[in-house]
């Protein structure tokens, strides 16, 4: 029976890694389809299959702890329309946070951790819907350079590196906050870039809120870890 259980666990882990292609792969599909009209691209993000989004969380919670798993796919090609790139990438970025929070709800032992996870799910799910709403009727502008949009990818690359450097200890509560800190930090960086390079007022308003909310949460997470 023990051997059977071990085999089952191995199969589950292998399945998660195979399915864990990375949420940004969804964004990559949208961004690489920019030769077609914007409406078709935004319809694609709205039709993302919920199960696939869950399966492709950047970090899966497995057996009571969070594995580094697959990071955000850096093969994405940005369009150069900063507002469009920001909204598309940030919606996908938010979804990974939602997935991580959902996973910790199944494994965390502390009520405070679960309460924070629920808040992240509620807040970032609502913002994902706002991004989708904006993208639905977004008219992409023609640009000649992707230099500014590449800053978004640099933020994601830094996040991937910082998340990989986190030492996982097998405690789902601690591991969640340790991993969420660099995840939030990249969101703040991307949002600040939107405030600098973006032109869409609705997106700039969302970016300002992301900076404020997630900066507070980063401080909160660090304080929680310092007490554990």
N, C-alpha and C positions, 0 to 999 in steps of 0.2 A: 504493500500500500504506500509506503514511504517513497519507493522508487517511482510509482505512478504519479504521486503528488509533485515530485521534483520534475518529472517530465512535463506535466501540465504547466507548471510555473515557467519552465523554459520556453514552452510554446507560446504562452501569453506574452512573455517579454519580447520574443522574436517578432510576434505579430505587431506589437506596439511600435517597435523600431521600424518595421517595414512600412507601417501605415504612417509613421511620423515623418512625413515628407517636409513638414514646415508650413506654417500658415502663410508666410510670405510667398510661397509658391502660388497661392491663390492671387496675390497681388501681382506677381510676375505675369500671370496669364492676362490680367487686365492691362498692365502696362505695355506688354509686348503686342497687344492687339490694337495699338494706337493708329494703325493705318486705316482702320475702319472708323465709323462715326462714334462719337462719345456716348451716344445713347446706348448702343449695343454693348459697350464696355461696362457702363454702369448697370445695365440689366444683368450682366454676368455676375457682378459682385452681390447683387440682390438674390440671385438664385443659387448661391453657394449652399451645398448640402450640409445641414447641421451636423450630421454624423461625421462627415469628413473633417469638418472644422474641429470637432472634439477629438477625433483620432490624431489630428496633426498638431496638437499642442506642442509648444516649443520644449516643454519639460513635463513629462508624465510622472504622476505620483504612483509609485509602484511599491508594494509590500511595505508600506509605512514610511517611505522616504521618497524624496524627489530625485530622480535621475537627471543628469544634464541633458540627455536625449539629443534630439535634433534641434539645432539652432535655426534662426531665420535664414532662409535661402538667400545667399548673396549674389546669385546669378540674375537677379531681377535687373531689368533695364528701365531706368527712369526715362520719362518723356521730355523733361525740360520745362514742362508747365508745372511750376512749383506747387501751386494750390492743388492741382489734380494729383500730383505725386504725393503730397503730404496727406491729403484726405484718404487716398487709396492705401498707402502704407500704414497710416495711423489706425485705420479701421482694422487692418489685419493685425497690427501690433496690439491693439486693445483686445482682440479676440484671443490672443495667446494668454493675456493676463486673466481673462475670464475663464479660459480652460484650466489654467493653473489653480485659480481660486476654487473652481468646481472640484478639482481633484483633491485639494487639501480639505475640503468639507468631508470627504470620505475617510480621511486619515488623521486629521488633527484631533488632539485630545483636549485642547483647551477651548472653552466657550468663547473667549476673547478672540482667538485666532479665527474661529468660525464666523464670528460677528463681522470681523474685518473682511473676510473673504466674501461674505454675502453683500457687504457694501460695495466692494470692488465689482462684483458681478452686476449689481443693479446700476451703478453709476456708469460703468464702461459699456454695458449693453445698450443703455440709453444713448450714449455718445456714438456708438456704432450706427445706430439707427439714424442719428442726425447726419453722420457722414454719408450714409447711403442716400438720404433724402437730398442732400446737396449735390451729390454726384449724379443723381437721376436726371437732372436737367442741366448739368454742367456743360458749358460750351468751351471746349479746349482751345487755348490760344496757340498760335504758331510761334515757336521759339527756335533760336539758333544754337543754344548751348545748354548743356545739362550740368554745368559746373555747380550751380547753386543746389540743384536737386540731388547731386551726388553727396552733398553734406548729410542728407537724410540717410543714405546708405552707409556713410562713415559712422553715424551715430549707432546704426544697427550693428555694424562690425565691431565697434567698441563694446556694445552690450554683449555680443556673443563671446568676446574675449573675456570680459569681466565675469560673465556667468559661468564660463568654463573654469575660471580660477577659483570659484567658490568651493570650499571643502565641505562636502556633504557628510553629515554626521549620523544620519538615520533617524533624526527626530523631525517628523513632518512639520511641526510648528516652527521650529528654528530654521529648518531648511527653506520653508516657504518664504519667510521674511528675508533670509539671506539672499535668495534668488530674486525676490521681488524688488529689492533695492536697486540693483543695476538695471533691471527691466524698467522701473520707473524713471531712473536717471536718464535713460535714452529717450524716453517719452518727453521729458522736460527739455532735453536738448533739441529734439525735433520740433517741439512746440515753439521754442524760442526762435528757431530758424524760420518758422512760419511767420512769426511776428516781424522778423527782419526782411524776409524776401517775398512773403505772400501779398496778394492784392485783394483777395476775397474777404470782405468784412465779416461774414458769418464764420468763416474758418479761423480768422484771426481772433474772433471772440472766443471760439472754442479753444484755440491755442492758449489764450490767456488764462482760461479756467483750468486747463490741464497743468500749466505751470504752477498755478496757485495751489490746486488740490493735491497734485502729486508731490510737490515740494514738502508740503505739510506731512503727507503720508511717509515720505522717506525719513523725515525726522522722527516720526512716530515709530517706524519700524526699527530704526537704529536704537532708540531708547528702549524698546521692548527687548531687543537682543542683548543690550548692555545689562539688563536686569536678570536675564536667564542664566 
